[in-house]
Amino acid sequence: AAALGIPEDIAVAAAIGDNQASLLATLGDPATDLGLTLGTGAQVSAVMASGPARRAAAGCVTCECRPFPGGRTAVVAASLCGGAAWAWLADAALAWMRDLGVKAPSRDRVFAMLNDLGLASRDEIEVHPHFLGERHDPALTGRMLGLTMDNLRLGAVARGLARGIVRNLHGMLPAAALRGRRRVVGSGNALRRVPLLQAMIREEFGLPLVLSPGREEAATGAARLAAAGGARSPERPGRSPALHRTTGGTASVPSGKGREP
């Protein structure tokens, strides 16, 4: 405190990961909600007691355990290509139109058309959207399976891609982390803007989907954590482990508290 010019008894909040902060802002009941974010990438998170979480993730190369407030653990599966995969299809369609000398609609219009075509399609091509590889296997590449002479249509590709994005996430989370979940709480611009992706989440997870009503979830969760800790007396047991008080010397954070693994 003296070195930084901070008055004594000022609350200092330790950093928390953006994933955990987002979960704090979005999950109504962490024990029964799944948190799913679809932005450029994608991730799905299940908060559990630390012991069961570690056992659930044991040997799992597609997920990781992250510390969560309250002595709990978030089991997280994160893919590199979430909304970016959806953008890939729109950009590919636009590129084909340019190659053919066809006047292309706006990018936003193409996104809307792909969503509508995918919702209406009865055909579906199997798409594995590993266009950027994955953290557990950087050498993975994207694949399209089940092509015939008749089914290579934008609606079938859009539908298969949306399912592939969601199925990839679902398959990366251990089954034990999915047990007892009652709903998926979704966030991220890609998810909010694409009803087809929302429909695939309901189908693949077999759970109702609720969209987070707020924005900037990570900032909101970090602020809530700091506010909750600051509302407690530093002398009172049970205060937030992510919040500490300065003394006449320097502020310190106990080892392992509020850090990423």
N, C-alpha and C positions, 0 to 999 in steps of 0.2 A: 504494500500500500504506500509506504514511504517513497519507494523508488518510482512509482508511477504517479505520485501526487494524489492518491485516492484517499478521501477522508476515512477515518476508522468507522467500522460497523456498517459499511456499504455492502449490500448483497452483490455477490459476483456469481453469475450463472455459468457453469461449465458447458462446453459445447455438447450438442447432441446431434446424431446423424440426421440428415434430411429425411431419410426413410422413416425413422422412428418418430420424428417430429410430425410428419404427415399423418402417421397412424394415430398419434395423439389427437390430431385435429378432426379426423374423419370417423374413427370407429366409435360407435355408440356403446357396444359391449365387446371389448377385445377378446373375451373368452369364446364368443360365438360368431363374431363377424370375421370375414376375410377382407383384407384390404387389397384392392387391385388398381394399379395405375397404368394407364396407356398414354404415353406421350411419344417422344421419339423412340425411346426404348419401352420396356414394359417390365413390371414386377408384381408379384403377388406375395402377400405376407400373412402369416398366421401367428398370433401372439399366444404363447403357452407358458405354463410354469417351466422353470429352467430345466429341471430334471427330465420331464417328458419330452421337452423340446430337443434336448441333446440326444436322447435315445431315438427320437423320430428321425433326426438328421444324420445319425451315425451311418457312415458308409455312403452317404448321398453326395455325389459329385456335382449335382445340378442345383444344390441349394446351400445356404449358409446360415449360421446362427448369429444374431446380433443382439447385444444387450438392450433391454427395454425397461423403462422405469417401473418401480414396484418390485424389483427383484425377478422380473420375468424375462423371457427371451422371445424374440421374433424370428421365426423360421421364414427365410426369404428366398424366393426363386426369381431370378432376374434374367430376362433375355435381352440381347443387344438390339434386336430388330422388332419393335412393336409398331408404333405409328409410322416409323420409317419404312416399313414394308408396305403399308397401305399407300404411302406417298410414292413408293417405287412403281406401283401399278399405274397410278395416275400419270406419272412422268413418262412411263413407257408408252402408254396410250397416246399421249401428246407427241412423243417422238415419232411413233409410227405414222401419225397423221401428217406430220411435217415431211417425213420421208416420202409419203405418197402425194405430196403437194396439195393436201386437203386443208382448208382453213379450219383451224382448231378453235374450239370454244375456250373460255377462260379456265384456268386450273381449278378454281372453285366450282365451276359448272361441271367439270369432269369428275371431281370428287362426289358431287351430288348424284350424277348419273351412275357412277359405279355403285354407290349405295343402293339406288333404286333398282338397278339391274340385278344386283346380288340378291336383294330381298325377293324379287319376282322370279328368279331362276329356279327351275326344277332340277337342273343338272348341276353337278358340283365336281370340280377337279380337285384332287388331293394336292395340296401345296404345303411344302415344308419351308418356312420362310427364314432359313438360316443364311441370309444374304451377307451378313457381317460375321459369320461364324458364331460361336458361343464362348462364354468365359471358360467353360469346362472343356471345350474342344474348338479351338480357333480355326481348325482346318475344315470345319463343316461348311457346306455350301447349300444354297437353295435348290429345291427339287420340285418338279411337277410330275405327278403320276396319274395314270388312268386316262391318258389321252386317246381319243378315237378319231375317226374321220369326221365325226359330227359334233363333238362337244366342246371344241375350242372356241368358246364364245366369252365375251367380256363378263357376262353375268355369272357364268359358271366359274370363271377364274376368280372373280371378286368374292363370290360366296366361299369358294375353297380357301382363298387367302385369309379371309376373315376368320374362318374356323381354324385354319392352321396357326394363326397368331395366338388365338386363345388356347387351343389344344396344346401347343408347345408349352405355354405357361403352366397349364394344369398338370401336364406330365412331368414337369420339373420339380413339383412340390411333393414331398412324401405323403403317402396315403394317410398316415397317422395324424398329420397336421390338418387334414381335411375333415376328420371325424368331429361330429358335434357342431359343425358350422350351420348356421341358419340363414345367412344371407351374404351376398357380396356387396361391399361398399366400394363404388368405383369413382375414380377421379382421372384427370388428365384430358387435354383438349381433344386428342384423337377419339377417346371414348365418348366424350360429350357430343361430338359432332357427327358420329357415325352410328345410326341406329342398328345397322347390320352387325357391327361389333358387339353392341349391347345384346342383341338377340343370341349371338353365338356364346356369350358368357352365360346366359341363362341355360342354354342347351348343354354346354360342355360341363358346367359345374353342377347343373341340376338344382340351382338355388335362385331365389329372387335376387334381382339387382336393384340397388338403390344408388343413385348418383349423389355424390357429395355436393351440397348446395353452395359451398364456399369456393373461394379461389385462394391461391398462394397458401396451400395447406401446410407446407413446411414452415413458413414464417409464422403462421397462426399457431401451430403446435409448439414451436420453440417459445413463443411469447407466453402461451398458457402454462408451460412448464415452469418458466421463470417466475410468472405471477403466482402460481400455486406455491412455489417454494418461498417466495418473498412474503407471503401472507402468514407464514408460520414463524413462530419465535425461534431464534437460533438455539435457545436453551431447551426447547421442547423436543422430546424424542419423536422420531418419525418424520423429521423434516426431509425435504427432497434431497437425495444424495447428489443431485446435479447442481445444488446451490450452497454456497459457503459464504461466510462473513469474513471481511478483512479485519486484521488486528493491527496493532501498531507496527508490525513488521511487514512481511509480504504475504499476499494471499496464496493459499496452497490448495491443490486439489488432490484428494487421496488417490493413490494408485489404483487404476482400473475403473474409476467411477466416471460414468458418462462418456466413455471412449468407445470407438469402433473396435471390434476384435482385430 
